[in-house]
């Protein structure tokens, strides 16, 4: 079980790595990359970075190789940006197939489930019937109930 601090630092590391990839890295091998999670070790010296890459398996491997080759630059930038850490964490990139798997499941569900009619305007629901609370729009108070009978 990870600590609260490790989770918070992991989220901060994830945001910074995404920023570094978007702005600083110019490697053409790195395609459409998304950092799905970062798991920090309890001593915050190592980080497992889960990366999801859209594309074919060879493009995914090329993106991972590009990230691994840019590991030093990313780690240096992390050390510069995250000054609340004594040590810049050692990065280990792993391919995360979860997004690709969810896209696959979504496609399978589209095939299995029947197509819905293309009627863009569903019929509007009728409003609920008015409440019959003595006709004054509120619940009867002690004396009102007896007077209405």
C-alpha positions as CSV (number, residue, x, y, z in Angstrom):
1,X,0.0,0.0,0.0
2,X,1.4,3.4,-1.0
3,X,1.5,6.4,1.2
4,X,-0.5,9.6,0.6
5,X,2.7,11.5,-0.1
6,X,3.9,8.9,-2.6
7,X,0.5,9.2,-4.4
8,X,0.7,13.0,-4.4
9,X,4.3,13.1,-5.7
10,X,3.4,10.5,-8.3
11,X,0.6,12.7,-9.6
12,X,2.9,15.7,-9.7
13,X,5.5,13.7,-11.5
14,X,2.9,12.5,-14.1
15,X,1.8,16.1,-14.8
16,X,5.4,17.3,-15.2
17,X,6.4,14.4,-17.4
18,X,3.4,15.1,-19.7
19,X,4.5,18.7,-19.9
20,X,8.1,17.8,-20.7
21,X,7.0,15.4,-23.4
22,X,4.6,18.0,-25.0
23,X,7.0,21.0,-24.8
24,X,10.6,19.8,-24.7
25,X,11.0,16.5,-26.5
26,X,11.4,16.6,-30.2
27,X,12.0,12.9,-30.8
28,X,10.0,11.8,-33.9
29,X,9.6,8.3,-32.5
30,X,7.4,9.5,-29.7
31,X,3.9,9.5,-31.1
32,X,0.6,10.1,-29.4
33,X,1.7,9.3,-25.8
34,X,-0.5,9.5,-22.7
35,X,0.8,8.9,-19.2
36,X,-1.8,6.9,-17.4
37,X,-0.2,6.5,-14.0
38,X,3.0,6.9,-12.1
39,X,3.8,4.6,-9.1
40,X,6.4,5.9,-6.8
41,X,8.5,3.8,-4.5
42,X,8.1,4.4,-0.8
43,X,11.4,6.3,-0.6
44,X,10.4,8.4,-3.7
45,X,13.6,7.5,-5.6
46,X,12.1,5.3,-8.3
47,X,9.0,5.9,-10.5
48,X,7.2,3.4,-12.6
49,X,5.6,5.4,-15.5
50,X,2.7,3.7,-17.2
51,X,2.5,4.9,-20.8
52,X,-0.4,4.4,-23.3
53,X,0.4,4.9,-26.9
54,X,-2.2,4.9,-29.7
55,X,-1.0,3.1,-32.8
56,X,0.3,-0.2,-34.1
57,X,2.5,-2.3,-31.9
58,X,5.7,-1.3,-33.7
59,X,4.8,2.4,-33.2
60,X,4.1,1.7,-29.5
61,X,7.6,0.1,-29.1
62,X,9.2,3.0,-31.0
63,X,7.5,5.5,-28.7
64,X,8.7,3.5,-25.6
65,X,12.3,3.4,-27.0
66,X,12.1,7.1,-27.7
67,X,11.0,7.8,-24.1
68,X,13.8,5.5,-22.7
69,X,16.4,7.3,-24.7
70,X,15.1,10.6,-23.4
71,X,15.0,9.3,-19.8
72,X,18.0,11.4,-18.8
73,X,16.6,14.7,-20.2
74,X,13.2,14.0,-18.5
75,X,14.9,13.1,-15.2
76,X,17.0,16.3,-15.3
77,X,14.0,18.5,-16.1
78,X,12.0,16.8,-13.3
79,X,14.8,17.5,-10.8
80,X,14.8,21.2,-11.9
81,X,11.0,21.5,-11.7
82,X,10.3,19.5,-8.6
83,X,12.4,21.2,-6.0
84,X,10.4,19.7,-3.1
85,X,12.2,16.4,-3.7
86,X,15.8,15.7,-2.5
87,X,16.4,13.3,-5.4
88,X,15.1,13.2,-8.9
89,X,13.4,9.8,-9.3
90,X,14.8,7.1,-11.5
91,X,12.2,6.5,-14.3
92,X,11.1,3.2,-15.7
93,X,8.7,3.3,-18.6
94,X,6.1,0.6,-19.1
95,X,3.6,0.1,-21.8
96,X,0.0,0.3,-20.5
97,X,-2.5,-1.5,-22.7
98,X,-5.6,-0.3,-20.8
99,X,-6.8,2.4,-23.1
100,X,-6.3,0.2,-26.2
101,X,-8.2,-2.6,-24.4
102,X,-11.1,-0.3,-23.6
103,X,-11.3,0.8,-27.2
104,X,-11.4,-2.8,-28.2
105,X,-14.2,-3.6,-25.8
106,X,-16.1,-0.6,-27.0
107,X,-15.9,-1.8,-30.6
108,X,-17.0,-5.3,-29.5
109,X,-20.0,-3.8,-27.7
110,X,-21.0,-1.8,-30.8
111,X,-21.0,-5.0,-32.8
112,X,-23.1,-6.9,-30.3
113,X,-25.6,-4.4,-29.2
114,X,-28.4,-3.5,-31.6
115,X,-28.3,-0.2,-33.3
116,X,-30.6,2.4,-31.9
117,X,-32.9,4.4,-34.3
118,X,-31.3,7.6,-35.5
119,X,-34.1,9.8,-34.0
120,X,-32.2,12.7,-32.5
121,X,-35.2,14.1,-30.6
122,X,-36.6,11.6,-28.1
123,X,-40.1,12.3,-27.0
124,X,-40.3,14.7,-24.1
125,X,-41.3,13.3,-20.8
126,X,-44.7,14.6,-19.6
127,X,-44.6,16.7,-16.4
128,X,-45.6,15.0,-13.2
129,X,-49.3,15.5,-12.2
130,X,-49.9,18.4,-9.8
131,X,-49.9,17.6,-6.1
132,X,-53.2,17.8,-4.3
133,X,-52.3,19.4,-1.1
134,X,-55.2,21.5,-0.3
135,X,-55.0,23.7,-3.4
136,X,-52.7,26.3,-1.8
137,X,-49.4,24.7,-2.9
138,X,-48.3,23.7,0.6
139,X,-49.0,21.0,3.1
140,X,-52.0,21.6,5.3
141,X,-51.2,23.0,8.7
142,X,-53.0,21.9,11.8
143,X,-56.3,23.9,11.4
144,X,-56.5,24.0,7.6
145,X,-57.1,20.2,7.2
146,X,-60.2,20.3,9.4
147,X,-61.6,23.4,7.6
148,X,-61.4,21.9,4.2
149,X,-63.4,18.8,5.1
